[in-house]
Amino acid sequence: KYPTVKAWLKETLAKFPHYYHLNANIDYRIDGDKCKTRTMCFNPMSVPLPDGNKHTMFFGLWYVDQWVRTPQGWRMTERIEEKCFDYNLPAGLKAGN
């Protein structure tokens, strides 16, 4: 699965020359050797426009992750992205596409 996600990210992020993810406010729920986290993410992204300018949009979301403790340390077993908001999307672009 990791190689598939890595290839998808390489192709997809090439369309966005300017972006970052600001992660904060992590909520941990540990239960023995399992853990659930919920992490806030603020994600501004810019896309180039045909006239040479750029269009900047913002996304707010939560990463909801499942973890398991292994002899090598904690390992993520699942990630779900919960949408919260989007702002200033270009015409024809919907959040999550």
Salt bridges, closest charged atoms under 4 A:
ASP27 OD2 - ARG29 NE 3.05
ASP33 OD1 - ARG69 NE 2.92
ASP65 OD1 - ARG79 NE 2.78
GLU81 OE2 - LYS83 NZ 2.59
GLU82 OE1 - ARG38 NH2 3.28
